[in-house]
Amino acid sequence: IITDTAEYALVSVFVNQANDDIYVAYAGGTDFTTLVKVFYQLSQNGGANWDGQAAMQANLEDDERWISCGAVKKVWGGKFQPVWFNDDLNDLFTNTDNGISIAAVVAAGWSHKFLGVANASIGKISGVAIADIKAVNGVE
C-alpha cells in the first residue's frame, strides 16, 4: 500500500467476511510523532490492487497515536468505521460520514450453539436458563 515512507504507521486491518474486501486504516503525514491524519485504502481483490488513499479526517494533521478498525461477525453485518486516539486532546474520534456499511449475511434460523458448545452442555448464559433464551428466540 505504502512503502519507504517513515511517517506512516499504526496500521489496522478489517476484512469484510461477506465478500473478502480488505480495508487498511493507518495514520500518516508530516511527522509521525506529532503531525498525522487517519487514512484508509480498500482492496477488492485480495490485496493485488488498492483503490487509493481516502482520508478519514477532514481537519488538519494532529497527534494521533492509536487506530483500530474493529471487527464484526459475518452474520451481523456491520460497519467499517475506524476509531483513533488523539493524544493532545486525550479523546477517541471516528468519521461517521466515511463509515462503510457491511450488509448482514442472511442465515436460516438461530444457532443452537454458544461459542461452539451445544446448549444442553451450557446450562445458563449470564444467569439465564437456556430454555428461557430459546423460548424468547422461538426455538425449541
Secondary structure as the mmCIF struct_conf table of DSSP 4:
data_model
#
loop_
_struct_conf.conf_type_id
_struct_conf.id
_struct_conf.beg_label_comp_id
_struct_conf.beg_label_asym_id
_struct_conf.beg_label_seq_id
_struct_conf.end_label_comp_id
_struct_conf.end_label_asym_id
_struct_conf.end_label_seq_id
BEND BEND1 ASP A 4 ASP A 4
TURN_TY1_P TURN_TY1_P1 ALA A 6 GLU A 7
STRN STRN1 TYR A 8 VAL A 15
TURN_TY1_P TURN_TY1_P2 GLN A 17 ASN A 19
STRN STRN2 ILE A 22 ASP A 31
TURN_TY1_P TURN_TY1_P3 PHE A 32 THR A 34
STRN STRN3 LEU A 35 SER A 43
BEND BEND2 GLN A 44 ASN A 45
TURN_TY1_P TURN_TY1_P4 GLY A 46 GLY A 47
BEND BEND3 ALA A 48 ASN A 49
STRN STRN4 ALA A 54 ALA A 55
BEND BEND4 MET A 56 MET A 56
BEND BEND5 ASN A 59 ASN A 59
STRN STRN5 ASP A 62 ASP A 62
STRN STRN6 GLU A 64 SER A 68
HELX_RH_3T_P HELX_RH_3T_P1 LYS A 74 TRP A 76
STRN STRN7 GLY A 78 PHE A 80
STRN STRN8 VAL A 83 ASN A 86
TURN_TY1_P TURN_TY1_P5 ASP A 87 ASN A 90
STRN STRN9 ASP A 91 THR A 94
BEND BEND6 THR A 96 ASN A 98
STRN STRN10 ILE A 100 ILE A 102
HELX_LH_PP_P HELX_LH_PP_P1 ALA A 103 VAL A 106
BEND BEND7 ALA A 108 GLY A 109
BEND BEND8 HIS A 112 HIS A 112
STRN STRN11 LYS A 113 PHE A 114
TURN_TY1_P TURN_TY1_P6 LEU A 115 GLY A 116
STRN STRN12 VAL A 117 ALA A 118
HELX_RH_AL_P HELX_RH_AL_P1 ASN A 119 ILE A 122
STRN STRN13 LYS A 124 ILE A 125
TURN_TY1_P TURN_TY1_P7 SER A 126 GLY A 127
STRN STRN14 VAL A 128 ALA A 129
HELX_RH_AL_P HELX_RH_AL_P2 ILE A 130 VAL A 136
TURN_TY1_P TURN_TY1_P8 ASN A 137 GLY A 138
#
